[in-house]
Amino acid sequence: CIRTMERAVKQAYERGHLGKNIYGSGYDLDMIVHTGGGAYICGEETALLNSLEGERGQSRIRPPFPAVAGLYACPTIVNNVETLATVPHIINNGAAWYCSLGTEKSPGTKIFSLSGHVNRPGNYEVELGFNLKKLIYDPAYGNGIKDGKKLKGVIPGGASTPFLTPDMIDIGLDYESLRDQSSMLGSGAVIVFNEDTCIVWVIQRLIHFFKHESCGKCTPCREGTGWLEQMINRIEAGQGKPGDIENIEDICGNILGRTICPLGDAAVMPIQSSIRLWRDEWQYHIDHKTCQVKTQFAFK
């Protein structure tokens, strides 16, 4: 993918689409393809700018915002590929056309990456407001749950977003509808879990990821994710103790809203929602020292 992009940029220079004095207009435009190290934190715009400058990938305190002082202290606009991909269509068809797609408050389309226990995982571009239940069950999209299993839960917007239960999925995939269900649209990565999935095991995998990807700048995130990982590992290993759930909730509350970037919030929101929706399963783990469902490895 990187080589393809580099080739495309090279061809654009050769054909005069980029460079100095483009088409004799007096306008200069250069494009550089820069390969990052792959750190999750560098999805946050100011950490990304630090990385581009050769600094450690850590979020900056704002203000100043990147639009005022970004890359090398110059005004900088940071957009992701999905946003930029819509620009040619808006230019060709007009803003009114784009706003006619989706909902009134969430116009346009979005690519949803559907994964997990579905028959047809994949990337699906649909209008915002598209029904989540249809995305999972319609034969043209997810085509239902694998092996005829029942649905247990859905993460609608990537690992950082709160869970939804089966009775909550007959909603539109847009910002307002998901907010009404105490979740978020996030990145559009829809992860589906069947009835054999151990929620505690899923959370164990998620907190391991966020602990690993924390840049360590903010104490609540750095220390809190470490403590959460230790406690959840212990519960999953059958060594849970009375009061563990309450302690986990307390740690989550001391991380949420207390970090420079949203990674700390991202780490705890799935945990909080899993306890809210499946507290009995967490308690079963602690009381019986084992999973409540058939297998804790159902998500593999």
MARZASE-926542 format. One record per atom (N, C-alpha, C, O): z, y, x. Coordinates in steps of 0.2 Angstrom, whole numbers, plus 2048, in hexadecimal, padded with zeros to 3 digits. Atoms other than C-alpha are relative to their C-alpha. Example, Ala and Ser with C-alpha at 12.3 -4.5 7.8 and 13.67 -1.06 7.14 Angstrom:
% MARZASE-926542
8007FA804;8277EA83E;800806804;803805809;7FF7FA7FC;8247FB844;8038057FC;80480B7FF;
//
This chain:
% MARZASE-926542
8007FA804;800800800;800806804;7FC80B803;8007FA7FC;80480C80E;7FA801804;7F7806804;8067FF7FD;7F5808817;7FA8027FC;7F68067FE;8057FD805;7EA80B808;8018077FF;7FC80B7FE;7FF7F9800;7F281C806;7FE804806;7FB809805;8027FD7FA;7EF820818;7F9800800;7F6805802;807800800;7DD81B816;7FD8057FB;7F88087FD;8027FC805;7DB825806;801808803;7FC80C802;7FF7F97FD;7E283580F;7FB801805;7F9807806;8057FF7FA;7D783281E;7F98027FD;7F68067FF;8067FF804;7C8831812;8008077FD;7FA80B7FD;8007F9803;7CD841809;7FF806805;7FC80B804;8017FB7FA;7CE84B81A;7F97FF802;7F5805803;8078007FD;7BD84481F;7FB8037FB;7F68057FD;8057FE805;7B584980E;8028087FE;7FF80A7FA;7FF7F9801;7BD85B80F;8058017FA;8058077F8;7FC7FF806;7C9858800;807803803;80B8067FF;7FA7FD7FD;7D885C80C;7FF803807;7F980280A;8007FD7F9;7DB86681C;7FF8087FF;80280B7FA;8007F9800;7D7878820;7FA8037FC;7F48007FC;8067FC804;7CC884815;7FC7FB7FC;7F67FB7FD;804805804;7C8877808;7FB8037FC;7FC8087F8;8067FD804;7B787A801;7FF807801;7FC80A7FD;8017F97FF;7B788B809;8048047FC;80380A7FB;7FB7FC805;7C58917FD;805804804;808808801;7FB7FC7FC;7D089780B;8077FC7FF;80C7FF801;7FA804802;7DD88A804;8017FA805;7FC7F6806;7FF8057FC;7E587E810;8057FB7FD;80A7FD7F9;7FC805803;7ED86D80B;8007FA804;7FB7F7805;7FF8067FC;7F4860816;8047FA7FD;8087FC7F9;7FC805803;7FA84F811;8027FB805;7FE7F9809;7FE8057FB;80584381B;8037FA7FD;8087FB7F8;7FD806803;80A831817;8067FE805;8047FD80B;7FA8027FB;81C82E81E;8037FA7FD;8057FA7F7;7FD806802;82381D81D;808800801;80A802807;7F8800800;83681C819;8037FA802;7FF7F5803;7FC8077FE;84380F81E;8017FC7FA;8047F67FB;7FE804806;84580980C;8078017FD;8087FD7F9;7F97FF803;85780F809;7FF8027F9;7FC8077F7;7FF7FE807;85B8107F6;8028077FF;7FF80B7FB;7FE7FA801;8648207F9;7FB806801;7FB80B7FE;8067FB7FE;8548297FF;7FC8017FA;7F78047FA;8037FE806;84E8287ED;8038067FD;8008097F8;7FD7FA802;85A8377EA;7FC805805;7FC80580B;8057FC7FC;84F8467EF;803804806;7FF80480B;7FD7FC7FA;85B84F7FB;8017FB806;8007FD80C;8008067FA;85E83E805;7F97FF802;7F87FE808;8078017FE;84B83C805;7FE805805;7FB80480A;8027FB7FB;84984D80D;8047FF807;80080080C;7FD8017FA;85684981A;7FD7FB804;7FC7FB80A;8048067FD;84D83981E;7FA802803;7F8801809;8067FD7FD;83D842820;801804806;7FC80580A;7FE7FC7FA;84584E82C;8037FC806;8047FF80B;7FE8047FA;84B840837;8087FF800;80B7FD804;7F9800800;85D842831;8027F97FC;7FE7F67F9;7FD805804;869835829;7FE8017F9;7FF8067F6;8017FF807;864831817;8068017FC;8097FC7F9;7FA7FF804;87283980E;7FF8067FC;7FB80B7FE;8017FB805;8728457FF;803807803;808807806;7FE7F97FE;874858802;8048037FA;8038017F4;7FD7FC805;8808637F8;7FB8057FE;7F8809802;8047FB803;87786E7EC;8048057FC;8098027F8;8057FD7FC;87487C7EB;801801807;80680080A;8077FF803;8688807F3;7FD7FA7FE;7FD7F5801;804806802;85C8757EA;7FA800804;7F8805807;8068017FC;84D86E7F2;7FA8067FE;7F6808803;8057FB802;84287B7E8;801806804;7FC80B804;7FE7FA7FC;84B8887F2;8007FF807;7FD80380B;7FF8027F8;84F880803;7FF7F8800;8057F57FF;801808800;84886E804;7FE7FE807;8027FE80C;8028037F9;83E866813;7FF806805;7FC80B804;8007FB7FA;841870823;8028077FD;80080C7FF;7FE7FA803;84A87D818;7FB8047FC;7FC80A7FA;8067FD804;83988180F;8017FE7F9;8037F97F7;800802807;8378817FC;7FC7FA7FF;7F77F9802;803807800;83386F7F8;8007FD7F9;8067FE7F5;800804806;82E8667E8;8007F9801;7FC7F6805;7FF8077FF;8338547E7;7FE7FC7FA;8017FD7F5;802804806;82A8487DB;7FE7F9802;7FC7F8807;8018077FF;8288367D9;7F87FE7FF;7F58027FB;807802801;81782C7D9;7FE8007F8;7F98027F6;802801807;8188297C6;7FF8077FD;7FA8087F9;8017F9803;81A83C7C2;7F9802803;7F58057FF;8067FD7FD;80B8407CE;7FA7FD7FD;7F58007FC;806804803;8008327C6;7FE8037F9;7F98027F7;8027FD807;80183C7B5;7FC806801;7F98087FC;8037F97FF;7FA84C7BD;7F98007FE;7F68047FA;8087FF801;7E78487BD;7FF7FF7F8;7FA8027F6;802801807;7E88427AB;8028067FC;7FF8087F7;7FE7F9804;7F18527A5;7FB805801;7F98097FD;8057FB7FF;7E485C7AE;7FA7FF7FD;7F78037FA;806802803;7D68527A7;8008017F8;7FB8037F5;7FF800807;7DD852795;8048057FD;8048067F7;7FC7FB803;7E9860793;8077FE7FF;8087F97FD;7F9802801;7FB862791;8017FE7F8;8067FA7F7;7FE802807;7FA86177E;7FE7F97FF;8027F57FB;801807801;7F285077F;8067FC803;8087F7800;7FA8047FD;80084A78B;8068007FB;80A7FB7FA;7FA7FF804;80D85177F;7FF7FC7F9;8047FB7F6;801804806;805847771;8027F9801;8037F57FC;7FD8077FF;80B837779;807800800;80A805802;7F9800800;81C831778;8048037FA;8018037F4;7FD7FD806;82983A76D;800807802;7FE80A807;8007F9800;82C84C76A;804802806;80380780A;7FB7FE7FA;83B84D777;7FE7FC806;8007FF80B;8028047FA;834840783;7F97FE800;7F77F97FE;808801800;821843784;7FE7FC806;8017FB80B;8048047FB;81583878E;8017F9800;8047F67FC;8008087FF;815826795;8057FF806;807803809;7FC8027FA;82081C7A1;7FE7F9801;7FC7F57FD;8018077FE;81D80C7AB;8077FD800;80C7FF803;7F9804801;82B8007A6;7FE7F9804;7FA7F5803;8008067FC;82E7F27B3;8047FA7FC;80A7FB7FD;7FC805804;8337E37A8;8017F9804;7FC7F6807;7FE8067FC;83C7D57B1;8067FC7FD;8097FE7F8;7FB805803;8497C77AF;7FE7FB7FC;7F87F87FE;801806804;8497BA7A2;7FB8017FB;7FD8007F5;8057FF805;8397BE799;7FA7FC802;7F97FA808;8068047FF;8297B4798;7FA803804;7F7800807;8067FC7FD;81D7C279E;803806803;80280C801;7FE7FA7FC;8267CD7AB;7FA804802;7F5801803;8067FC7FD;81B7DB7B1;8028087FF;80780A7FC;8007F9801;8187EE7B1;7FC8027FA;7F68007FA;8047FE806;8137F57A0;8018087FF;80680A7FF;8007F9802;80E80779D;8008017F9;7FB7FF7F6;8007FE807;81380D78C;8028077FF;80580A803;7FE7F9802;81681D783;808800800;80B7FB7FD;7F97FF801;828823784;8028007F8;7FE8027F4;7FE801807;83181E774;7FE7F97FE;7FF7F77F8;802807802;82980C774;8067FC7FF;80B7FD803;7FA804802;83580076C;8027FA806;7FD7F6808;7FE8047FB;83F7F6779;8007F97FE;7FE7F4802;801807803;8407E676E;7F97FE800;7F87F8802;807802800;82D7E676D;7FE7FF807;7FA7FA808;8018017F9;82C7E8780;8027F9802;7FF7F6806;7FD8077FE;8377D8782;7FC7FA7FC;7FB7F57FF;802806804;8307CD774;7F98007FE;7F67FB7FC;807801802;81E7D2770;7FC7FC805;7FD7FD80B;8058047FC;8117C6776;7FC804805;7FA80180B;8047FC7FB;8077D477E;805803806;80280680A;7FC7FD7FB;8167D9788;8057FB803;8027F6807;7FB8057FD;8267CF78D;7FF7F97FD;8017F4800;801806803;8227C1781;8067FC7FF;8067F57FF;7FA804801;8347BC77E;8047FE806;8027FF80B;7FB8037FA;8427B4788;7FE7F9802;7FC7F57FE;8028067FD;83E7A6793;8047FA7FD;8097FA7FB;7FD806802;84179478D;8038007FA;8077FC7F8;7FD800806;84579977C;8078027FF;80B8017FA;7F97FE800;8567A0781;8018067FC;7FC80A7FA;7FE7FA804;85F7AE778;801805805;80380480B;7FE7FA7FC;8617BF77F;807802800;80B8017FB;7F97FE7FF;8717C4786;801808801;80680B7FE;7FF7F97FE;86F7D678D;7F9802803;7F57FE806;8067FD7FD;8627E2794;803806804;80780A801;7FF7FA7FD;8637EF7A1;7FA8047FF;7F4802802;8077FD802;8567FC79B;7FD804805;7F7806804;8037FB7FB;8548087AA;8017FE807;80280380B;7FE8017F9;8587FF7BA;8077FE801;80B7FF7FC;7F98037FF;8687F87C2;8058067FF;80B8047FF;7FB7FB801;8708097C0;8028027F9;8068077F8;7FF7FE807;87080A7AD;8047FB7FC;8047F57FE;7FC804804;87C8037A0;7FC7FB7FC;7F67FC7FB;803805804;8787F3797;8008017F9;8038067F6;801801807;8727F0786;8017F97FD;7FF7F5801;800807803;8767E177B;7FB7FF7FB;7F78047F9;805801804;86A7D976F;8008047FA;7FA8067F7;8007FC806;86F7E3760;7FF807801;7FF80C7FD;8017F97FE;86C7F376A;7F8801802;7F7807804;8077FF7FD;8597F076F;7FB8027FB;7F58037FE;8057FE805;8507F575F;800808800;80180B7FB;8007F87FF;84E807766;7FA802804;7F77FD807;8067FD7FC;84181276E;802801808;808802809;7FF7FF7F9;840812781;7FE808802;7F9809804;8017F97FE;842825783;807803802;80C7FF800;7FA7FE7FD;85083078A;8058017FA;80B7FF7FB;7FB7FE805;858835779;8037F97FD;8097F87FC;7FD806804;859823771;8047FC805;8097F9802;7FC8047FB;86081B781;807804801;80C800802;7FA7FC7FF;86D829783;8047FF7FA;80A7FE7FA;7FC801806;872826771;8047F9800;8097F87FD;7FD8067FF;876814776;8047FF806;8067FA809;7FC7FF7FA;88081A785;7FD7FD806;8007FA80A;8038037FA;873814791;7FB806802;7FB80B800;8057FB7FE;86481D79A;7FA7FC801;7F97F6802;8068037FF;85281B79D;7FF7FF807;7FB7FA809;8008017F9;85481C7B0;7F97FF803;7F5803801;8068017FD;8468157BA;7FB7FC7FC;7F57FC7FE;805804804;83E80B7AC;8007F8802;7FC7F5800;8008077FE;8437FA7B4;8047FC7FB;80A7FD7FB;7FD804805;8477EF7A5;8027F9802;7FD7F5804;7FE8067FE;8517E07AA;8037FC7FA;8087FF7F7;7FE804806;8547D279D;8047FA802;8027F7807;7FC8067FE;8627C579E;8017FC7FA;8027FE7F4;7FF805806;8637B5793;8077FF7FF;80C801803;7F9801802;8727AE78B;8047FC806;80A7FB805;7FD8047FB;8767A379B;802804806;80580280B;7FE7FC7FA;8797B27A6;807802800;80A8047FB;7F97FE7FF;88A7B57AD;800808802;7FD80A807;8007F97FF;88D7C87AB;803802806;80280780A;7FC7FF7FA;89A7C87B9;7FC7FF806;7FC80380B;8048027FA;88E7C07C5;7FA806801;7F9808806;8057FB800;8807CD7C0;804806804;801809808;7FD7FA7FD;88D7DB7C4;8027FF807;80180480B;7FE8017F9;8927D37D4;7FA801805;7FA80480A;8067FE7FC;8807D47DA;7FE807800;7FC80A805;8017F9800;87E7E67D4;804804805;802808808;7FB7FC7FC;88E7EC7DD;7FF7FF807;80080380B;8018027F9;8897E37ED;7FA805802;7FA807808;8067FC7FF;8787ED7EC;803807801;80180A806;7FE7F9800;8807FE7E9;805801806;805806809;7FB7FF7FA;88E7FB7F6;7FC800807;7FD80480B;8058007FA;8807F7803;7FC806801;7FB809806;8047FA800;8768067FE;803807800;80080C801;7FD7FA7FF;8838137FE;800803807;8017FF80C;8017FC7FA;88082080B;807801804;80780280A;7FA8007FD;89382180E;803808801;808809803;7FE7F97FF;89483480D;8068027FB;80A8067FE;7FB7FE804;89F8367FE;8057FA7FF;8047F47FE;7FA805800;8B082D7FE;8007FC7FA;8017F67FB;800804806;8B08287EC;7FB7FA800;7FD7F47FE;805805800;8A081F7EE;8017FB805;8007F5804;7FF8047FA;8A38187FF;8057FB7FF;8047F5800;7FA804801;8B48117FC;8007FC7FA;8027F77F9;7FF803806;8B380E7EA;7FB7FA7FF;7FD7F57FC;805805801;8A38037EA;8037FA805;8027F4803;7FD8057FC;8AC7F97F8;8057FC7FD;8067F67FD;7FB803804;8BB7F67EE;7FE7FC7FA;8007F77F8;803804806;8B17F17DF;7FD7FA802;7FE7F57FF;8038067FD;8A77E57E9;8057FA801;8047F57FF;7FA8047FF;8B77DD7EF;8037FC7FA;8047F67FA;7FD803806;8BF7DB7DE;7FB7FC7FC;7FE7F77FA;805804804;8AF7D57D5;7FF7F9804;7FE7F4801;8018067FC;8AC7C87E3;8067FB7FF;8057F57FE;7FA804801;8BE7C27E1;8007FD7F9;8017F77F8;800803807;8BC7C07CE;7FA7FB7FF;7FC7F67FC;806805800;8AB7B77D0;8027FA803;7FF7F5802;7FE8067FC;8B37AB7DD;8067FD7FC;8087F87FF;7FB804803;8C07A67D0;807802802;80C7FF801;7FA7FD7FD;8CE7B17D8;8038067FC;80680A7FF;7FE7FA804;8D07BE7CA;8078007FE;80A7FB7FD;7F97FF802;8E17C57C5;8018047FA;7FC8087F9;7FF7FB805;8E87CD7B6;800807803;803809808;8007F97FE;8E57E07B7;7FA802804;7F9807805;8067FF7FC;8D57DE7C1;7FB8047FC;7F88097FF;8057FD804;8CA7E47B3;8028087FF;7FE80C800;7FE7F9801;8D57F47B0;7FF803807;7FE809807;8017FD7FA;8D57F77C3;7F9802802;7F7807804;8077FE800;8C27F67C3;7FE8067FC;7FA80A7FF;8017FA804;8C18027B5;803807803;7FF80C803;7FD7FA7FD;8CD80E7BE;7FB802806;7FA808807;8047FF7FA;8C280D7CE;7F98037FE;7F7809801;8067FE803;8B28107C4;8018087FE;7FD80C7FF;7FF7FA802;8BA81F7BC;801805806;80080B805;7FE7FB7FA;8BF8277CD;7F9800804;7F9805809;8077FF7FD;8AC8257D3;7FC8047FC;7F98097FE;8057FD804;8A382B7C4;801808800;80680A7FF;8007F9800;89F83D7C5;803804806;80480A806;7FC7FD7FA;8A78407D6;7FC7FF807;7FF7FF80C;8058007FA;89883E7E2;7FB805800;7F98077FB;8057FB7FF;88B8497E9;7FA7FE7FC;7F68027F9;806803803;87D83E7E3;8027FB7FA;8077F97FA;7FE805805;87C8327D4;8017F9802;8027F57FD;7FF8077FE;87D8227DE;8077FD7FE;8077F87FC;7F9802802;8908217DB;8007FE7F8;8027F97F6;800801807;88D8237C8;7FC7FA7FE;7FD7F67FA;804806801;87F8167C9;8037FA801;8027F57FE;7FD8077FE;88A8097D1;8057FE7FA;8067F87F9;7FA802805;89880A7C3;7FD8007F9;8017FD7F5;802800807;88E80D7B3;7FF7F97FD;8017F87F8;801807802;8887FB7B2;8067FC7FF;8077F87FB;7FA803800;8997F57B6;8048027F9;8077FE7F6;7FC7FD806;8A28007A8;7FD7FD7FA;8007FB7F6;803802806;8957FB79B;8017F87FF;8027F67FA;7FF807801;8977E879F;8077FE7FE;8077FA7FA;7F9801802;8A97E979D;8018027F9;8047FF7F5;8007FE807;8A77F378D;7FD7FB7FB;8007FA7F6;803805804;89B7E6786;8027F9800;8017F57FB;7FE8077FF;8A17D678D;8077FF804;8077FB808;7F98007FD;8B37D9791;8037F8800;8067F6804;7FE807800;8B77C778B;7FE7FC805;8017F7807;8028047FA;8AC7C0798;803801806;8047FC80A;7FC7FE7FA;8B47C97A6;8077FD7FF;80A7FA804;7F9802801;8C57C479F;8007F8801;8057F5804;8018087FF;8BF7B179E;8007FF807;8037FA809;8008017F9;8BB7B27B0;806800804;8087FC808;7F97FF7FD;8CC7B87B5;8057FA7FE;8087F8802;7FC805803;8D57AC7A9;7FF7F9802;8037F5804;8028077FF;8CB79C7AC;7FD7FF807;7FB7F9809;8028007F9;8C57A07BE;7F97FD801;7F77FA806;807803800;8B379B7BA;7FC8047FB;7FF8087F7;8047FC805;8A47A27B0;8017FD7F9;8027F77F8;800802807;8A47A279D;7FA7FC7FE;7FA7F87F9;807803802;89179D79C;7FF7FA805;8037F8809;8028067FC;88878D7A3;800801807;8027FD80B;8017FF7F9;8837947B3;800807802;7FD80C7FE;8007F97FE;8867A47BD;7FA802804;7F9808806;8067FF7FD;8757A27C5;7FA8017FC;7F48007FE;8067FF805;86A7A57B6;7FC805801;7F6805800;8047FA7FF;8647B57BC;7FB7FF806;7F7803807;8048017FA;85C7AE7CC;7F97FE7FE;7F57FD803;
//
